[in-house]
Amino acid sequence: MARHSNSWLLPSLLILILWSPGAYAQDDLWERQMTSGAAAYEQEDYAEAERQFKAAVKTAESFDVKDSRLAFSLTSLASLYRHQGNYLAALPLYERALAVSERSLGPDHPKVASSLNNLAATYMDKGNYAEAEPLYTRSLAINQKHLGPAHPNVAQVLNNLALLYQFQGRYAEAAVGHRRALEIFQKALGPNHPKVATSLNNLAELYRDQGRYVEAEPLYKRALDIWTQAFGSNRPEVAATLNNLALLYQYQGKMQEAEPLYERVLAIAQETLGPDHPMVATTLNNLAALNVDQGKYAEAEPIYERSLEIKRKVLGPEHPSVAQSLSGLAAAYRGQEKYGAAEPLFKQALEISEKALGPAHPHNAFILSDLALLYLLQGKHKKAEALYSQALSVRENALGTDHLYVAVSLENYAALLRDTGRIAEAIVLENRAWAIRIKHERRAPII
């Protein structure tokens, strides 16, 4: 199983700029601020983008109470923060943007559906899946009412709702949503439209999560064909699906097939986006993880360090993606028995992740489990047990008691119990894990 790696799901999120230039030409100042903010964002000058978007918010606050430009400005600033991983700052801005949109446009306007979609996506980022679901459901209802059940905007929200179900381990519901979104996109836009490729990629991700590797591979390849025909072979969209295909091979233990794909992804990202883009950092992280999976711990170190350097520079030192690379670097140290170097990195990663995402986010369970393994290898069984127990609790509370990741936590905990001679307790956990895996095999939908 691949560890510390990123797959790229392709949500159809309406984020960043919901305003089009010229829509409010009577107010030159506000337009200049929004245009300058958007340009700075594209150039990854996030400090300048923040300054301009904040100024646009202030300007828009002087407009009529029913003027929707304030919502546009708030959304732009919120989306900047979300991109930087500052979800705590983004969330109240999205909430305010929704309130302004409802006041200025009415509660069931299509642009309110967009605001609902953005707010739901941020709740998903924080792992607040219960809060996200009703927002997506309401967004879907508004779009269906105004646009009809077969409109591409409906498919976009179906796609996002399916991703939510996928993250929760509700695979049957996710499959229905992905299948319906794919059907709408194909009928409305044609079988070779890029949005069809997005749906194919995400359905393949679902299959990979379920261990249905044989079914996932041709979907990735078809998505690649569509992206390539539409944009050429040297595009970020192509790189994203290549990355996911490489991760599929990595999950299957096909390291020799995964590595050249990651290298191609890295080349595309560096050429099209520049050497310091977050996508470059993500790809470096995945290459390093591939080395860790192959026991090449020393080779992984400088790759993780380069990934960290980019992430800290571009996203800031408190971004949750920084935590992932720190945890990966710590795992590389652990593999070389550099336990003293690994422990503070795991702890730093956990601190960043819990601060950015909240202590109940399921991503934290990966770091907790990694730190637990570090203690287990050193014979520190009490510390390891406390962390395995915490990881299990986080996953059960966030994902439900029959999620596959819960099975993984049960198996990790059971292994520790066996190591300490507590065989009867271990068997109980192993039986629970086995039952979860059997349930998922039976639950897998046929599509």
N, C-alpha and C positions, 0 to 999 in steps of 0.2 A: 504494500500500500504506500502510495506517495505521501510524503509528509511535508508540511510547511510550503505547500505550493498553491498558486492562484490559478483557478479557472476563470474565464471571462464569460459570464452570462451576459446577454445583450438585451437589457430591459428597454422598452420603448417609453422612456421617461421624458416628460415635457419639462425640462429643467433649464436653468440659467435665464435666457432672455425670452420672455413671453410677449415682448413689445417689438413692433416692427418700425424701423426708421420712417419718419414722415407722418406717422399716425397722428401726431400732435404738433404739427409744424408751427403752431402759434406760440409755442413756448420754447424759444431757442435755447435758453439756459438749461432746461431739463433735458432737452435732446442732446446738447453738447455733453452733459454729464453722463448720460446713458451711453452715448456713442464712445466716449473716452473710456468709460469703464469696461465696455465690451471689448474694445481694442486692447486694453491693458490685460484683460483676462486671456485673450487669444495669444498674447505675447508672454504669458505666464508671469507678468508683473503684478502679483496678487496684492501687494501693498497699495499700488496705485489704483488697481481695480476697486479695492475696498474703499479707498478715499473717495473715488468718483461715485460709487453706488451709494455710499452714505450721504454724499452731497445731494444726489438725486432724490433720496428718500426725504431729506429735509426740505428740498424744493417742493416736492409733491405734497408734503403735509400742509402746504399753504393753499392748495387747490380746493375746489368744492368738495364737500363730504362724499358726494357720489361719483367723483372722478376716479376712474379705475387705474390711472397712472401710478398712484401710490402702491397698489397691489403689484404692478409690474416691477417697480423699483425694489420693493421688499423681497420679491421673488428672486431678483437678480443677486441681491446681497446674500440672501439665504443660500442660494445655489453655489455662490463662491465659497461660503463657509463649509457647505457640505462637501464640496470638492476637496477642501483642505482637511477634511475629517473632523471639523469642529461642529459636531452635531448638536452640542448643547447651545451654541450660538445660533445655528440654523433653525432649530425647531420653533422657537417663539416667533421668528420672522415669518416662517411659513404659516404658522397659526394666525398671525395678524393679517397676512396677505389673504388668507381664506376669508376671514371676517370682513375685510374691506371689499373683496370681490362679491361676497354675498350681499353686502349692503348696497353696492353700486350697481350690480347687475341682476340681482335676484338669486334665490337659493338654488335654482336648477338651470342656470345659464351654462353653456358648454365650457366657458372659461373657468367657471367654478369647478367643473369636473377636472380641469387641468390643475387647479390649486389643490384639490383633494388628492390627486395623483401624486403631486410633489410632497405633500405632507405625509402621505402613506409611505412613500419611498424612504423618507427620513426616519420614520418609526421603524421601518425594516432595518435600516442601517444600525439602529440602536438595539435591535433584537426585540423590539416591542411589537411582536407579531399580532397580538390580540387587538392592539390599538390600530394597526394598519388595515386589518381586514375590512372593518365596516366602512372605512374611507374609500378603499378600492371598490367595494360593493356599491356604494352610493355614486361614485364616479361612473361606474359601469351603467347604472340605471339611468343617469342623466344622459349619457351618450346614446344609449339605446333609444331613449324617448325622443331625442331631437334628431338623431342621425339614422336611426333604424338599426336592426340587429346585425346587419351585414356590412356595416361601415368599417373602414380600416381603423378609425379611432377606437371603435369598440374592441377590435382585435388587439390593439395596443394595451388596453386596460386588462383584457383577458390574459394576455401574456404576462403582465406584471402580477396579477392575482395568482396565476399559475406558479410563478416564481416564489411567491409567498408560501403557497402550499408545499412547494418542493423543499423550501428551507425548513418547514415544519415536519417534513417526513410524511405528508399527506399525499402520497405519490399517485393514488388513483384519481384524486381530484385534480392534481397538477396535470396529469396526462389528459384529462378531459379538456382543461383550459388550453393547454398547448395545442391539442389537436384541433379545437374549434378556432383558435387564432390562426393556425396554419391554413385551415380551410377557407376562412374569410379572406386572408391575404391572397391566396391563390386565385380565388374567384374574382376578387375586386381588382387586383393589380397584375395578375398573370403569374404563371409558374416560375418565372425567372426574375421576379422583382427582388431587390435587396431585402425587403421586409420578410419575404418568404425565407430567405437565407437566415435571418434572425430567428425565426420560429424553428427552422430545422436545427440550428445550433442549440437552441434551448431545449428542444425535445431530446436531442442527443445527450445533453447534460443530464437530463432526468434519467435517461436510460443508464448512463454511466454511474450515477448515484445509486441506482438499483442493482448494479453489477451486470447489466445487460449489455455487455461490451460488444458482442457481435452485431446487435441491432443498432448501437450507437455509431459505429464506424462509418457505414454508408451514408448516414445523415450528415455527419461532419463533412464527408467528401462531396456530397451534393451541394451543401452550403458553400464550400470552397469554390466549386465550379461556378455557382451563381455570382459570388463576389468577384471572381476573376473575370467573368464575362462582362460584368457591369462596370468594373473599375480598373481592371488590370491586376497583375499579380503582386504589385508593390504598394499595397494599401494597408492601413491599420486594421480594417475589417478582416482582410485576409489573414493578417497576423494573429488576430484574436482567435479565429477558428483553428488556425494551425497550432496555436498554443494549447487549445482544448484537446485537439487530436493527439498532440504530444503527451498531454497528461493522461489521456486514455491509455496510450501505450505504456506509460510509466506505471499506471495502476495494474496493468497486465504483466508487468515485469519485462516488457520489451524495451529495455534501456537503449539498445543500439538503434532502434527505430525512433525513439523519442528524442535522442540527443541532436541529430541533424535538423529536426523540425524546430527545436528550441533555438538552435543557432540561426536558422533562417528567420525565425520570428525576431530575434535580436537584430539581425541585419536590416530587416524591413523597418523596425521601430526606430533604429538609429538614423537611418537614411531619411525617413519621412517625417520624423518628429523631433530629431535632434538627440544628442548623446545624453542629455540630462532630463529627458521626459520621464514621467512616472511609469509609462508603459515599458520603457527600457529597464527601469528598476525592477518591475514585476518579472520581466523575462529573466533578468540576472538572478533574481530570487529563485525562480523555478529551475534554472540551470544548476544553481548551487544545491537545491534540494535533490536534484537528480544525482549529483555527486554523493550526497549523504546517503541516499538509498543504495548506492553501489559501494559504500564503505570508503569512498575517496574523501575523507574528512579534511585532510590538509588542502586538497585542491578546492574544496568548497569555501574555505575561509576567505580568501581574497575576493571571491565573487560575491559572497554575502556582504563583505565590507564595502565594495563598490555600490551594491544595491542600497545599503544603508546611507552611504554618502549622498546619493542622489535624492533619496526620500527625505532625509533631513533638510537638505538644501531647498527642495521644491515644495514639499508638503509640510515641513516643520517638524520639530523633534517630538511632538506629542501626537502625531497622526497614528491611528491604529495600524496602518501598514508598516510603520517603523517597528512596532511591537512584533509583528510577524517576522521581519528580518532579524531582529535581535534574538528571537526565540530560535530561529534557524541557525544563526551563528553559534548560539549556546549549544545546540544539538551537535554541531560540528566539533565543538570543544569536548563535549561529553563523549563523543565517539572516540576521541583520542585520549580519554581518561584525564582531561584537563578540568577536573571537577571544580577546582577553586576559581577558574576563569568562567566556567559555565554558570554557576549559581547566581552571581549578581546580574548576569544578563537575563536569565529567566525571570528573576524578580523585577528587574526594570521593565521587561516586556509586559509582565502581568500588571504592574502599576499603570503603565501607559494605556493598556487595553481596558482596564477597569475604569479608568478616569474618562476615556473617550467614549466607551460604549456602555458603561454601567456594569456593576459587579455581576448582574444576572445574565449577561449576554453569553450565548453558547460558544462564541469564539474563545472565551476565556478558558473553557474546559480543555482546549488543546494545550495551552501553556501550563495549566495546572497539572495535566497528565505528564507532560514532558519533565516538569520539575519533580514530580513524584518519582518518575523513573530514575532521575539523577540521584535522588535520595536512596532509592531501592538498591541501586548499584553500589552505593557506599555502605549498605547495611543499616541505614537509618530508617528502620521499618515504621516507627511511629509517625515520623514526619511524612513518609510516603503514604501511609494509610490515610492520614488526615486529608491530604491533597486528592487522593483518588476518590475518597468519599465526597469531597467538595465538588469535584468535577462531575461525579455521577449526579449529585443533587442539582447542579446547574443545568445539566442536560435534561434531566427529568422535568424540571420546572419550566424550562424554555421550550422544549421540543416534544414533551409528552413521554409517557413511560414505555412506549413500544417503538421508539425511534431507533434506527440502526446504530446511531452514535451512542445511545444508551447501552446497546449490546456491547459495543467496544469498551465502554467504561466498566461494565460488569465483568468483562473478561480480564481487563487489567487488574481490577480489584481482586478478582478470584485468584489470579496468578500470585499476587502478594500474599494472600491468605495461605495458599499452598506452600509458599516459601517459608512461612512461619509456622507450618504444621497444623493449621486450622482447616483441615480437609473438609469436614462436614459443612462449615460455613462457605467454603469455596464451591462445593457442589451445588449449593442452593443458588448462588449467583450464576454459575455456569448453566444451570438449567433454565434460569430466567433468560439469559442471553440466547441460548439455543431456541427457546420458544419464540423470541422476537424475530430471529432470523428465519425460522420456519414460517411465521406469520407473513413476513414480507415476501417470501417466495410464493406463497399462495395468493398474495394480494396483487402481485404484478399484473397490470392490465394488458390485454392483447390488443394491439393497435395495428 
